[in-house]
Amino acid sequence: MRISMSRRYKRFSASRVFALSTRVLKQFTRDRRTLGMIIIFPIMFMLVFGVVLSGEVKHVPIRIEVADTGVTNPFTNETVNIGEDILDSLVANDRVEVELASYSESIDMVEAAEIEAAVLIPENFTQDLTSTGNATIKVYYDGTKPQLKASVFTALTEAFKDLSKGGIDFEEIQAFGVGELSGFDVGIPAVMGYILTFLILLLSVLTAIREDVNHTKTRLYTTPITPVERILGYVIALSLFAMVETTIVIAIAIYVFGATVHGNIYLLFGAGLLYGISHIFLAFLLSNFAKNELQSVQMAILIAIPSLALSGMLIPIFTFPEYLKWVAAFVPLTYGIRTFEGIMLRGWGLAELWFEFTVISVLTVVFFVLALLSSSDISSD
């Protein structure tokens, strides 16, 4: 007790403080990878988020069919076609990216989530507007993205204002029959995907690197177990944690916050589990290049935070610059979000989501092979 009390009441020493600070700084200078990440991370994150968030929601893809035949003035033989004028105004509006197409074909593209809305200006549009003062435009839209819906209807409204035409109504038809969705319904699939990305990646990479720190991996190399068996053994164990994480995330979303799930709940669970397993393999790949737990956490963050920006979670991918669209195509969270949104908001099954499931499965295999190859290379060194 006398020793502890004497230590407690020792005179403050600035030299001891600076000595400790110097030791910590020397540790960082010796760990060049960590030092580099301290400098590179903020630069990279600010550049990625800056480019993504600086763009507004513009160029929302829509298709429009102008069936309006217009009205011909019998005295001047001049034809007035308000439908064509609305089309010209929409083409000039950067909120939407307009393509002329059949309305019926465009409906199929809305239901495949390839475009946001299909617009039909009917045959007697100009005639009805000039004779009765009222006309209707039919809009078939994807209601799972309220932000995009707002851009489409704002562009249509601005077109009417540009023409100083009143009495125009919308016949709104929402795809998928999902009804009105809350902001939580729309946002929760992306949140689920990000939580699974970060937690499973972090848990797995820490587990893997601790095997190195505790020299467990070195002892395993002296046993008959092969690298494939070693990785699969860890993955099976960690998959149980992935199942728990997936169950917790889905259960809280549905039973605590009342999230909408229009698709098959078992398919949703299977998608979450497959997505989680892909990140377990990715974690083992990352852990092969980490020397300690701090570096392993840094690598997990290096994957998780850019995924937040590049997956379309914050801003739709079609608003990205072209080079970032290519980058987004290689971000696993992009396909995770599409899968969760498809099942929960659109009620899709494997028939509609086969591509997303295939990509996630291929990424799982690729991460496993790369983890195995890098592990073999490092162990041989």
Phi, psi and omega in degrees: 000321180296326180293313181296321180292322180293324177294320184295323186256015174296150179295138180300135181237113177294329181296321178295320178299312181291330177295317178295317179299319179297319180297317180297316180296322178296324177299319179293319182293331177286330180267084186296329180295315178295318179299319178295320180294325178300324181274318187284320185306304182297326178295311182296314182296318180294321178294315181295308182292326179296315179293317183292312187279346179285343180269136175278171177282095181230170177059040177292124185287125175224160173237144184224138173245121178257097179268359183299125179270350178076183179228135180257128177287119184293341183270324183251351185059020178272131181264129176254125180229095183291329178300318178293323178295320177297319178300314180299320179294320179293321179298325181279351182268120183282000174293330184233154174249108191264137173225134179281131181194165176296139181297317182295320178291325181293328177301317178299324180288326175296316182290340175267005180060030178270333175226166183272325186207150171246128185241135178236119170262110192291171187300316185262026186300306181297318180298314180296320183291321181281331183270322184248346183081006180223141176206160185233138173249133180267130181230118176254117191226161176271109184276003182279354179231081182305326181296320180286321176302317181298321179295320181295310183289331174294318178297319178295317180296319178296327178296320178294319181295322179299328182268355182055041179252132178249180176072024180256126181245161176254134165262098187270127177234119182267133180291159174070352179059035185272351182071191181286132179251140177281167176299326178293316179304316184288323186273336188295326178300319179292320179297317178301314180299319182289320179299315179296321178301307188288311186292313182292320178297315181294313179299317184289318183290326176293318178299317182293317184288331178296332176295327176285314182299320181273003179063021177293320181297320180298318179294326180293330180292342179273355179261169180290354184294137181271163177302322179297315180297321181297311182295315182295325178298315177295319184296319179298318179294315181290335177298329176297320176294323178297322177297318179296314180299316181297316180298316181296314183297313181293317182298316180295318181300318186275309191270339178265314184256356176070037180297147180280132174229102181271346181260196183280123183295327179288325176293323177297316178296316179298321178295317179296321180292314178299317179297319178295318180297322178301324181280340172294314177296320178298322179297319179294325176297314180294321184295337179292343182250002179262144181259342180206177184294324179299315179295324180295320177294319179299320180292323176297318178294323179300329178274315190292314186289313175299329177300325178302320183276324191264356183270356185088008181292324181265312182229137180306141185298328184292350175272353181290156165300156186303320183292329178284332175298322178293321178296317181299331180293344180252010179266117182303325182298332177304314183279331175297315180295316179301320181292311181296320178295318181299316181287313188281317188263327184254349180072027182283160175237198181297330181300323181269335187252018183300324182294314181296317178296322180295316180297315180297320179295317179296317178299323178300314179294318180297315179297321179297313181296316180294322177297320180293315182294315181292326178294319179295319181296317182291320180294326179289330176292000000 
